[in-house]
Amino acid sequence: MSHPRMIQASAAPAQPTALAHSNPGSHPRTLALTAQAEFEIEGADTVSGDGGAAAPLPRFRMMAYSGGPMRVAGWRHPVVIDLAGLAIPSPSRPIRFGHDATAGVGHTDQVMVEEGRLVATGMISRDTPAAREVVVSARNGFPWQASVGASVEAFEFLRENQTATVNGREVAGPLNIVRKSTLGEISFVDLGADGSTSATIAAGAAAGDDASDPVQGAGTPAPEANQPAITDPVQTMRQQIAAESERIAAVRRLCAGQHPEIEARSIREGWDATKTELEVLRASRPKAPAIHAPAAPAVNQRVLEAACVLSGRLTTPERHCAEQDLEAATRAFGQSIGLQELLLHAAWANGYTGRTFRDWHGVMDAAFGRGIEASNSTISIGGILSNVANKFLLEGFFSVERTWRNITAVRSVTDFKAVTSYRLTGNDQYERIAPGGEIKHGTLGEETYTNRAETYGLMLSIDRTDIINDDLGAITSVPRKLGAGSGKTINDIFWKTFLANSGFYTAGNNNYLAGADTALSIDGLTKAEVAFMDQVDSDGKPLGVMPQVLLVPTALSALGSQLFKSMELRDNTSSAKYPVTNPHQGKFRVEVSRYLGNAAYPGQSSKAWYMLASPADLPVIEVAFLNGQEAPTIETAEQSFNRLGIQMRGYHDFGVALQDPRGGVKSKGEA
């Protein structure tokens, strides 16, 4: 499987907290994964309320985690815990209510992984209101669910179209796989998120069996065994009055003067002690953990840039923005942000108090920081637009053909003046050192090659109509066009220079071959290779440089690939040879360009092809970039006073020039 980058997150495993306590702008350090759980609560007896002997504590069995992907607050993509990497410090782990350390329920006596699921058994051992609520609610049929609290120590991000096997099942990206974690506690919760499991609860005794009542309240006492039925009406009435008095006393004792509404309703509607206590517990329990309602992430400049990247559907956004910024942008804006919304956020950060885009000029003034002290400006809309535009500009730039980059030498220049390259020729061979130890000087030949960088550029605008129409695509599509335009420009200049080679590839330079036998084939390759290898330096000695590249037009692409990859080539025509073994298999890397055979370029041919040295050894052509900047630059600003909108300009500084003719051989491919 493909293994994405690993992100480490340190956490204190001893006391993992609920996910809500994590920083909302980054990945959580702990997991509170809520799963619909299977519980079995058995032997639900407890110490009786009248001082009787202690009965066995209620026991439970739960499927705490199903092993599948889950949606967890704070994570942009689903999360899977790799149970193979889950550390269980001991069989006894605390059982809580809603991840609240003050609301203990009990403990486990066994935690295990069964068939890719996390299963736990234990007992309700805490004497707390939360413990009583769990048992009483289970007896009443409430479908409790579980939430696992685990500290995250290492996780990996599985990208889209990637798959992995976790917990015995195959999962597909995009999702996060928690590869290493430590189990802290397990909690009872009332709302789960794992839809792959079902919730079933089996009480240990029938609902009407008072002997298994987990909470022995002060309600009507059960009649003793074999007690004869009372037939005296007066006695019956007295017992009814006594039972009612005891019921009311129990209700008042449970409410303790703090829940007058529950007390009044209990007396009025004839609730027993069990139902009253359950309502009191529900009214008294703490609020649900913030995992169910995470705080809104802070919106800063990086988050706004991430929102633009997601909205513009930039390829592999994780390469351009930090994961925590993408997470925050997703929670704040989903997968889309409008241009007006972007400008408003920048204006608000710079002190603008309006809440709508109705005051168009006011929003633009505040967004671009006009009339605001630099120290008071917290978000630069110009910076956001430039950063976002550059990301989309590069995507457009790299979307066009880049064969030129694989056959050229690249150099950096510091200005726009012509620069000269020198080749070390002449006596550059080592000579035997005489006994005196004198080393003779080599010579620097007179062969020179020049080049110079020039500036190419274009300006496009986002006008007032785009802004009023809330078209964010304007700040993503415009730089894409500028980037693609720059890529096309460098291709245009490069291939015009490369194909203007009538005086470069000549018979006099021993690097030009013509005739029917120069068509691309095994024989044609052999002839070109011989011509290349026979090239000599100024002293008439072999160059010592090997050919490595086969440059062909699109019409010869398939044949070039066959000659490079095929071990055997057969010709079954009559009276033809059978070249069973391909002597050039794997020799020359094939590069294909659509410009070589395009009719718009002088010197083009769909039959001509080239054998070239590596540009690092002996380049036939060179591209010079100002300050080594190979990608174009884009800048954004508000339009001038007489125009409404935002302007973008892209420019690129480079130059192209032919270099050493001995670095290649051209075959015409025909007579």
N, C-alpha and C positions, 0 to 999 in steps of 0.2 A: 504494500500500500504506500501511497505517497505520504510523506511525513512533513507537515507544515511546521512552521517555527514554534518553538516551545516557549511559553510565557510562564515565568515563575511568580508565585504570589505567596509571601510568607504570612503565617497566621499562627496564633496561639492555640494549639490543639486542645489544651486543657479545658478551655471555656469557649467553645464556638457559640457565636451569637446568631440571632436571626438575620436574614439577608438584609433586612431594612436598615441595619446598623452600619452597612458598608457605605463607602463614599459613592454617591450616585453618579459621579463623573468617571468612575473607573470600574473595572471588573470587581465583583465582590470577593472578599477574602474568605467568606464562609458561605455555605449553601444551606438554605432552608427549603429543601425540595419537597413539595407537598404531593403525596401520592394517595390515590384512593386505596385504602388498606382493608385487608380482611382480618377481622378480629373474632376471637372466640373467648368469651369471658365465662369462666367456670367457677363453681363453688362460691357464689357471691354472698357468703356469710361474713359477718364481721362481729366485732364485740357488740353485744346487745346493749341497748340503751339503759337497761335496768340493772347493770352490774353483773349479768350472768357470765358464764364461762366463755372464753374466747373460742370462736369457731375458725376454721381454716380461712386464710386470706383469699380474696378473689384472685383468680389467675387469668391471664390473657395470652393469646397467640395472635401475632399480626404479621402480615406481609407488608413490611415498611417501605419497600421500593421495588418496583416491577422490573427495573433494569433497562427501561427504554428512554427515548428522548423526552424532555420535559421543558415547558416554557417557564422560565424563572425570571423574576423581576431583576433588572440590572444587567441582564445579558441580552444582547441583540439577537442572538441566535439560540436555538434549543440547546439544552445541556444534557449530557449523559455521564453518569458516574461509572467509571470502570471499576466494577466490584473486585477485579483482580488486584487493583492497586489501593483498595480501601483498607486501611489499618484499623483493627478493632482492639483497642488497648486491653480490654478485659471483658469477660462475659457479663459483668455487672455494669450496665450503663443506666444513667438516670432516665426516668420517664417523666415528662412534664406536660403541662397544658399550655399549648400555644407558644412554645419556646420561652416561657416565662420562668426564670429561675426561682421565683417566689411562689409558683403554683405547682409544687411537686405532686406527682400522682403515684409513682412507684419506682420499680427498678426491674431490669431484665436479669434473668439467670442464664440465658443462652442467646447468642446472636450468631447467625450462620448464613452462608450463601448457599441457596438450594436452586439448582437449575436456572442460574442467572438472575435470581431474585434475592433480596435481603429479607430474611425472616427472623423474628425475635419472639421469645417467650419470656414470661416473667409474672410478677404479681403486683397487685395494687397494695403497696405497703405503706403509703403515706396517709396520715390522718389529717387531711386538709379538705376544705370545701371543694377544691378542684377534683380531688380523688372521689369524693362522694358524688359529685355531679356526673363524672364519667361513668361510674357504676350504675347510678340510678337511671341515667339517660339510656345506657345500654339495655337495662332491663325493660325500659319503655319502648325499645325498638329503634332508638336513634342510631343512624349509620355513621359511626365514628370513622375518621380517616387518620392517616399518619403523615408526619413531616419529619424528615431526617435532617439533623443539624451536623454538618461535617466541615472541617477546615480544609481549604483548598491549598495544596502545596505545589502542584504542577498540573497544567492542562495544555492541550494543543487544540488549534483551530483547524477543523476539517473544511477545506474549501469546496466550493460548488463543483459538482461532477466528480468529486472524490468519494471513495467509500472506505469503510473500515469495519472490522468485526469486533464488537464489544459485547460482553455478557452473553456470548453464544448466538448473537444475531447480527445481521449486517445493517449498518446505518449509513446514510448518505448525507453529505454536506449540502449546505453550510450548517455546521453545528460545532459546539465545543465539547471536547471529551476530557473530563477530569481524570487524568491518569494517575494522580497520587493524592490521597486525601486521608483524613483521620476522623473516624466516627466520634462525635461528642455525645449527643443525646438524641432521643426520639420523643416526639411530642404527639399528643392527641390534638387534632384540629377538626373543625367542622366543615371545611371546604377543601377538596383535593384538586389537583391539576393533572394527574396521570390518568388519562382516559382509557388506558389499555387494560386496567384491572377493574373488577367489580367489588363492591363492598357488601359483605355479609356479616351479621353479628348474631351469635347464638348465645343466649343467656343460659346460665347453668341450672335454672329452675323455672318452673312455670310462673307466669305473671301473678297468679293468685296464690302462690305458695309462700306464706309469711315466714316459714322456717328459713327460706333462703333470701329474705329481704336484706339487701346490703346495707341499708340505712334504717335502723330500728328507731322510728320516731315515736312521738307520744300520741299516736292515734288510738283508735279503738282496739283493745287487746283481743287477741285471738282466743276463742273458747278453748278450754282444756279438753283433752281427749276424753271421749265417753261421757262428757257432761250432758245430763239430760236437758232437753229443751224446756224452757220456762213457759208455763202456760198461764200463770197468774198475771192478769192484765196490769195490775198495779205494779207488780214487780218488774214487768216488762217496761212500763213507762219510766220507772225509776232508773232502770239500767240505760234507757235511751237518753234520759236527761243527764245522767252521769257521763255517758259517752260523749254527748254534745259538749258538756262543760270541759271534759278533758281535751276534746278536739280544739275548742276555742283557746284553752290555756296553752296548748302546744303551738297553735298558730301565733299567739302573741309572744310566746317565748322565742320562736324562730325569727319573727320579724324584729323583735327587740327594740321596738319604737323607732326604727330607722327606715322602715318601709310601710308607711301608713296606707298607701294605696293598695299594696298587695295584701296587707292585713285585713282591710275592710272587704276587699273582694273575696278573700278566702273564707271569711265568716259568712258573708252574704250568699256565696254560691256553694257552700258546704265542702270546700276542699279538705282533703285529709292532710296529715303532716308531711307525707312524702311529696305531694304535689306542691305544697307551700314551700318546703325547703328547696325544691328544684327551682322555683321561680325566684326565690331569694338569691340562690347561687348565681343564676343567670344575670340578675340585676347587679350583683356585686363583683362579678368577674371583670378583670382588666380588659381594655379595648383590644381588638384584634391586632396582631403585629402589623407593622407598617409594610411588611412584604406585599400586602394586598393593595397598597396605595403608595407606591414609592414617590418620594419628593420630586418635584419638577427639577430637571437638571439646570444648572446655571448656563446661560447662553453667553459665550464669549466669542472672540474672533475666530478661534480654531473650530469651534462648534458650527459657526455659520459657514465657514469654508467647507466643512464636512457635509453640511446639509446641501450645499450647492453641488458638491461632487456626487452625492447620492441622487439628487434630483436630476442631474444631467446624465445619469447612467454611465459614469466613467468606468472603463474596464478596470477590474481589480482595484477597488477603492482602498483596500488595505495597504497597497503600496504607496499611497499618496497621503493618507491621513492616519493618525494614531487610532487604535481600536477603541479607546475610551471616548474619543471625540465622535467617532461614528456611532457609538452606542448612545451618547448624549443627544446627538442630532436626530437619531431615530426616535427617541422618546419625546423629543420636543416638537419635531416637525413631520414624523413619519418618513416616507420616502420622497416627499415633495415639499419644496418651499417656493413661494412666489417671489418675483422680483420686487414687488411692493413691500412684501413682508421683510425681505432682506434689508431694503433701504430703511424701513421703519425701525428695525432693531438697531441698526447703526445710528439712526437719528436719536432714538431713546437713550442709547448709551452715551451720547454726546449732549444730553440735556434737553432734548425736545420733549414737550409735554403733551402734544396732540396725540390722539389715539387712532386717527384714520389718515388716509392719504389724500384727503380733500384739499389740504393746504400743500399743494405739490411743491411750490417753491420753498416753503418752510422746511419740508422734509429733506429736500435736496441740499439746502444750505446746512442743516444740522448734520446730515449724513457725511458730507464732505468737509465738515469742520470749519465752515466759514464763520468768522465772528466768535470762535471758541478758542480759548487758550489751549496750547498744545498739551499742557499738563492735565487739562480736564477732559481730553478726548481719550476714551477707553477703547473704542473700536474704529479702525480706519477702513472706510468703505473702499477707498482707493487701493489699500493693501489687500483687502479681500478680493476685489475684482481682479487685481494683477495676479495674485497667487492662484486663484481659480482659473483664470484665463490661461496662465502658463501651463497648467496641468492639461487642459484641453488642447492647447496649442501643440504640446509635445505629442499627444495622441494623434492629432492630425498629421504632424510632421513625420511620424514613424509609420503612418498608414500607407504611404506611397512607396514605390519601388526604391530599394536601397542597394542595388547591385554595385553601384559606383563605389560604395564604401568598402567593398571586398576586393577591389582591384587597384586601389589608389594608395599612395603614401599621403600621410597627413602631417602637416607641420603647423606650428603656432607662430604668429607674427605679432609684433607689438604696435605696429602702425600701418599706414596705407602706402608706405614707400615700397618700391620694388626691392625684392630680396634675391640674393644670388646664392645658388648651391654649387659646391665644388665636389668633384669626384677625385678620390685619391687614385691616380693612374701612374703609369711609368714604372720606375724601379721600386716596386713595393714588396718584392720577395726578400726573405731573410737570406743573408749570406754568412758563410763560415767566418767565425771570428779568428783573426790572426793572433799569433802568440802574444803580441803586444796588448791585446784586449780592446783595440779600437773598433767601434761599431760605426759602420758607414751610414750616411744619411740616405733616406728614401727621397723621392721627388714627388711634389704635388703638381699634377698635370694642369693643363689649361682648359679642361672641359668644364664649362659652367652652364647652369640652367637657372632661369629667373622665374619669379612668380610675384604676384602682389594681390592683396585683398582689396575688394571694393564693396560698397554697401548697396544692398537691394532691400526694398521695403514697400509696404502698402498700409493704407489706413482705411479702417471701416468704422461705422458708427452704429450705436444703439440709439435710435431717436425717441422723441417724446411719445410717439404712438406705441412703441414696444413697452415703455414703462407704464403708460396708462392701461395698456392691455394686459399688464402683469405677466409678461412673457419672459420668464427666466431663461428660456431656451436661447434668448438673444446673447446672453453672456457665456453660453456654452457652444452654440453653433458658430458664432462669429470667430472666436479664437480657433476652433477646429478648422474653419476655412482658411484662416491666416496660416496655421501650421501646415495644412496640406498645400497651400500656395507656396510656402517656402520650400517644402520638399520638392514640388514640381519645378520650382525655379532652379534649384541646385542641380536637379537632373537635366534640365534644359541646357544650362551653361556647360555642365560637365560633358554631356554626350555630343554637343556641338563641337567642343574642343577636341574630344577624342576622335570623332569621325572626320575632322578636317586634317587628315593624316596623309594626304597624297605625297607630301614632301618628307614625311616621317618614315613611312614604310616604303622603301624603294629597293630596287635590285642593287643599287650602289651601296646601300647599307646592309646588304645581305640579310634582310629581314622581310622580304616580300616574295611570295610564291604565287604563280598563276599557271593555269592549264587545267585540263580535264582531270588530271591525276591529283589535283589539290582539293577535290571534293572531300567532305568529311567522311572518313572511313578509316579502316586500319592502315591502309597504304598511305592515305593522306596524312594521318597522324604521324606515321613513321617519317615521312618526308619533312614535315614541319619540325619534328623533334631533332632530326639530323641537322637541319638548318640552324636551329637554336643552339645546339651543342657545338656547332662549328664557329660560333661567334668568338671573336678574339678581342683582346685589349689593344692599346696603342702600341704595344711591343710585339704584337702578333701572337701572343700566347693565349691559351684558352681562358675564358672568363672564370670558370669554376662555379658558375651559377646554374642551378637546375630549373627547368620549367616545372611549374606546379599548377597553373590555372588554364582551363579551357573555356574561353569566352565565346558564346554562340548566341545568335538571334533566336527568337521563339520558334521559327520554322525548323531549327536543328536541335531543339531542346530534347526531344525524345531520343534521337540518334546519339546525341552526346551522352545522355544518361546510360544508354545501352553500352556504349564503348567504355564507360567508366566502371559500370557495375558487373557486366556480363563476363563470365569466365570463358564461355564458348560462343562463337558466332559462326553460323553455318550458311552457306549459299548453295542451294540445290538447283540452280539453273544449269542448263547443259553447257558443257565445256568450261565450267567455272571451277575455281579452286575451292577447297574446303578448309578455311582457316578455323580449325577446331578449337585451338587455344587462342585466347585474346591476349596478346603480349602487352597491351596497354591497360589491362584491367587494374583499377585502383590507382593509376598513376597521376591523373590530372583532375583536380577538383573542377566540377562543371559550374559555371556561372551563366545565367541567362538574363538578357535584357531585351525588353520590348522596343527600346529606342534604336537598336542596331538595324532593324529592318523597317523602321517607320519612314514613309515617303516624305514626311515634312522635314527631314534632316539630310542635308547634303552629305554625300559619302555613304549613305545607307546601303545595305545589301542584305537580302534574305539568304544568301549563299556563302558570304564571306564569314570567316571565323578566325579567332586569334589564340595563339599559345603564348602565355605570359609567365614571367618569373613572379615569385612572391613580391609584393610591393615593399616588404621589409628588406629584401635582398637587392633588387634592382628595379625600381619603379619606372613604368613608361609614362605615368601621369601623376600629378600631385595636386592636392587641394590644400590651400593655406587658409586658416581661420584666425581672425583677429582675437588675440589673447586665448587661443585654444577653445573658443566657444563654438562647438559644433552645432548646437541647436539654436534656433532663432530666439529673439527676445521680443516680448510683448509688453506694452505699457498702456495704462488706462488713465483717463482723466475726464473731468466734466467738459462738455463742449464750451467753446468760446461764447462770448456774450450774445452774439447774433445767431446762435444755434441752440436748440433745446435737445438735451440728451447726454449720452456718454460716448466718448470716442475711444477707439482702440487702434494702436499702431503696432505693426510687427516689422522687424527689420533683421537682416542677417548680413554679416560681414565675412566674405570669403573670396577666394580667387582660385582659378584652375589653369594649369599650364602643363603641356607635354614635357617629358623629361628625357630619359636616356633611351634611344631607339634600340639599343642592344638588349633591352629587357623584354622584348616580345617579337613574335613572328606573325605576320598576317598572311593567311591563305585566301586567295580570291574565291576558291571553290568552283571555278569554271574556267573555260578557256578565255 
